Amino acid sequence: MTTKQPALITDSQSLVSASIRGHSVPTYDDGFGRLYVWQTTCGNFGMVGGIVRAQSWEDAYSICEDEFFPAGDEDAAADYAKMEALPDGEEKNHAQACWDEAYGHRGNGRKMADGSMSYIYAKDLNGDRLDALTPGMIAEWEIVLEIAENE
């Protein structure tokens, strides 16, 4: 027998902010759906990079790519340009695979703190993790969610 957990947020509410043990965590509210927590490895899983509200896991991951993943450095753009200049074949396929392992393209550009636009993001080479946020995670990690009623 399975029991359904109560929703952490309803469609008549908005995710305003979140903190973990008193430290602010980036959030993004896509308007509807459940809450997801994105973690990076930083040596081991547990470093929360953001909390997202989205209708599906796939939507939440796409939001993380656009909004939370760190910008790829200048070398990423230069490496991409070099790879694109290679003729089709094994060398280009290898270069593409190496680039894809470390970087990705944002579906939408993101304005960075210095005012520049970031269209390439860097991936966590050890992997990242996106899970539905649960009451157990909230309790264990001491997450405080600020949720407001929509007007």
Secondary structure, 3 states (H helix, E strand, C coil): CCCCCCCCCCCCEEEEEEEECCEEECEEECCCCEEEEEEECCCCCCEEEEEEEECCHHHHHHHHHHHCCCECCHHHHHHHHHHHHCCCCHHHHHHHHHHHHHEEEEEEEEECCCCCEEEEEECCCCCEEEEECCHHHHHHHCEEEEEEECC
